[in-house]
Amino acid sequence: MVTRRDKLIERLKSKPKDFSWDELVRLLDGLGYREAAPGKTDGSRRRFVHATAPAIALHKPHPGKILKLYVVEAVLAVLIEEGLI
């Protein structure tokens, strides 16, 4: 059975030019990451923490919601290296 998370993983692996912030948050949440509470001066910087994998820190895109390709590639590299996908 193919789950929504499986579909998101396959979509991320295809390195689409329209992968959204909401899709990334949903995927990371499904893989055990939690968004760390931002500090008062963090601005658009977001950090996702995991119990056993390294944290993922990136900028939330604005004003749009689409991630840059280099962000998609960096997140994909961490998830593959850690054996999460």
C-alpha positions as CSV (number, residue, x, y, z in Angstrom):
1,M,0.0,0.0,0.0
2,V,1.4,3.4,-1.0
3,T,0.9,6.0,1.7
4,R,0.8,9.8,1.4
5,R,4.3,9.9,3.0
6,D,5.6,7.5,0.3
7,K,4.2,9.7,-2.4
8,L,5.8,12.8,-0.8
9,I,9.2,10.9,-0.6
10,E,9.0,9.9,-4.3
11,R,8.1,13.5,-5.1
12,L,11.0,14.9,-3.2
13,K,13.4,12.3,-4.8
14,S,12.3,13.6,-8.2
15,K,13.5,17.1,-7.2
16,P,10.5,19.0,-8.5
17,K,10.7,22.7,-9.0
18,D,7.4,23.2,-7.2
19,F,8.0,21.4,-3.9
20,S,6.2,23.5,-1.3
21,W,7.1,24.4,2.3
22,D,3.9,22.7,3.5
23,E,4.8,19.5,1.8
24,L,8.3,19.6,3.4
25,V,6.9,20.2,6.8
26,R,4.4,17.3,6.4
27,L,7.1,15.0,5.1
28,L,9.6,15.8,7.9
29,D,6.9,15.4,10.5
30,G,6.1,12.0,9.1
31,L,9.8,11.0,9.4
32,G,10.0,12.0,13.1
33,Y,11.2,15.6,12.8
34,R,9.7,18.3,14.9
35,E,10.0,22.1,14.2
36,A,12.0,23.7,17.0
37,A,10.4,26.8,18.5
38,P,11.9,29.8,16.8
39,G,13.5,32.5,18.9
40,K,12.5,36.1,18.8
41,T,15.1,37.1,16.2
42,D,15.1,34.0,14.0
43,G,13.0,35.6,11.3
44,S,12.5,33.1,8.5
45,R,15.1,30.6,9.7
46,R,13.5,27.3,10.8
47,R,15.1,24.3,12.5
48,F,13.8,20.8,12.5
49,V,15.1,18.4,15.1
50,H,15.0,14.6,15.2
51,A,15.7,12.2,18.1
52,T,18.6,10.4,16.3
53,A,19.3,12.3,13.1
54,P,21.0,15.7,12.7
55,A,18.9,18.8,12.8
56,I,17.9,20.4,9.5
57,A,18.1,24.2,9.4
58,L,16.8,26.2,6.5
59,H,15.0,29.4,5.5
60,K,11.2,29.4,5.1
61,P,10.5,30.7,1.7
62,H,8.7,34.0,1.4
63,P,6.7,35.7,0.1
64,G,5.9,32.4,-1.9
65,K,5.8,28.9,-0.5
66,I,8.0,27.1,-3.1
67,L,11.4,25.8,-2.0
68,K,14.5,26.5,-4.0
69,L,16.0,23.5,-5.7
70,Y,19.2,23.7,-3.6
71,V,17.1,23.4,-0.5
72,V,15.3,20.3,-1.8
73,E,18.6,18.7,-2.7
74,A,20.1,19.5,0.7
75,V,17.2,18.0,2.6
76,L,17.1,15.0,0.3
77,A,20.9,14.4,0.9
78,V,20.4,14.5,4.7
79,L,17.4,12.1,4.7
80,I,19.2,9.6,2.4
81,E,22.5,9.8,4.4
82,E,20.7,9.2,7.6
83,G,18.7,6.2,6.1
84,L,15.3,7.9,6.7
85,I,14.3,7.5,3.1
